[in-house]
Amino acid sequence: MHDDNRRVANLLESRFIGRADRRAVLRGATGAALSLPFLELFSNGAHAQKAAPKRLIVCYAGGAMGGDGDRAPLPFVPVRTGKLADMPLPLSLHPLGGAATWPGTYLGSGGQVVKEPMHGAVAMTTPDVRKWVSVITGLRLPGSGAAAAQSMGHRGTVSPLLSGTTGSGSSARCNGETADVVADRAFGQGKRVIRALVQARNYGNGGGEDMYMSWRREATGMQPNAGQVSPSNLFDALLGGFDPAQAGQGSDAGERQRRRRLLSIDMVLPARGRLVAQLGSEDRKRVERHFDLLTQLHARVRDLDAGLTGCAAPRSPGADPPLGGIGSPRGGGGQNFGDGEGYSNELRRAEVFADLIAFAMSCDLSRVATIQYLYTQTFMNAMQLTGLRSDIHQVSHGGGTANGSGNDAVGLCHHYSVRSFAYLVNRIASIEDEGGKSAIENTALVLTYEAGHGPSSHSGNNMACLVAGTVGGLLAGEHVRLDNVHPAKVLVTALGCVGLPAKLGELTDSIPQMLVRT
């Protein structure tokens, strides 16, 4: 194509320099000489001019995999390994397939059909994300050895799960830096780390260290990074003085470059009719072909900016949902909730936080985020989400049944975090990165839970995680069964996939089964 470019430029110069409208011809010839070599570059992949950033999002939810004493199959575990799209999803994972796989009803304790409250609120906007999400089951949190939990009673699992370091009894304090801090130190490059705390208050249990899932090491010891509880405050913080032209992929330099490219083409196109009319048949065909390509190029460059950046200020979420009351504790650790207690529309809060994280990452304001959907040993009201008259923690201790099963009751409680994770995954997948790829191809997302099932809900056995994204060869859309692998190794694998050393605290080495076989 370079020979053709030179031929066209020489042709234009030899025929038109020195004739009428010399300035216009010079503009056309120069434009052709500059624009056509760029066309060749563009057609071979100008999308790849700048590598898209790698991103890490870590999510956490308090709660177990099943209810005390129930030896029925766990509602989080698919019936077989392999492609999620090729099998029925178990109860806990219904939201991953959107409305098509989530019926939104179950059998109550009296055998009656109960409509799941949260399903009616969100089912029509719940995306099918099965192609992006993998389910990792069979994990085991050990009671001794590397990154052990000295206590399986709620808070004692936090340090090994989120920092890969052995816990200190029943404390929720992490003894090593968490994955988000490790990632930010390596590739954050001064970008903002978004830390969202979706559960709006403690509802009669928690507070203190329970509200932290991010820890950093300082000279004075381990210190927590607080999460943002208010979506509207996060919106204000992100949008204060925000200018898309100055943000990441939409930078001033990039915009100037795009405009120069458009201008070089604009200089040529208006002269098309006048120039072509004075050429012979062969030269006319050659120049016409180049003008046609330039016209196509002009449209692609014009659309490129909006398609690649996706960086525009979101609409204000408005005021935060009202805070629900805390409630009155009763025997057994449950809650006797009255009207308006134990829930602050966390479902909506999770959506708004996901929207803001997607915005920040589309503008490259952030590359690392954490979302804590539920406190450890959460007392959030289950009634508002599932119809079960209990708090979420007590559901795992006999606080309700669904389909005649305590395990299924816990599975209903999973819908809140699984649906919120699916919504976040879909928002990240909707961002178009450099090279025309989805941002999900450059992002690793992990959702991990407080406990497993043994058959006690205070157990490190049979733990599970959700993982999303394809960055670094991360396997997506599969059920992967791993026997007795430490759950924090899922985070180790995610760190390796975003280009960092596969190490977190006391744990090293990625999980081969979580990676695409090459």
Secondary structure, 3 states (H helix, E strand, C coil): CHHHHHHHHHHHHHHHCCCCCHHHHHHHHHHHHHHHHHHHHHHCCHHHHCCCCCEEEEEEECCCCCCCCCCCCCCCCCCCCEEHHHCCCCHHHHHHEHHHHCCCEEECCCCCEEECHHHHHHHHHCCECCCCEEEEEEECCCCCCCCCCCCCCHHHHHHHHHHCCCCCCCCCCCCCCCHHHHHHHHHCCCCCEEEEECCCCCCCCCCHHHHCCCEEEECCEEEECCCECCHHHHHHHHHCCCCHHHCHHHCHHHHHHHHHHHHHHHCCHHHHHHHHCCCCHHHHHHHHHHHHHHHHHHHHHHHHHHHHHCCCCCCCCCCCCCCCECCEECHHHCEECCCCECCCCHHHHHHHHHHHHHHHHHCCCCCEEEEECCCCCCCCECHHHHCCCCEHHHHCCCCCCECCEHHHHHHHHHHHHHHHHHHHHHHHHCCECHHHCEHHHHEEEEEEECCCCCCCCCCCCCEEEEEECCHHHECCCEEEECCCCCCCHHHHHHHHHCCCCCEECCEECCCHHHECCC
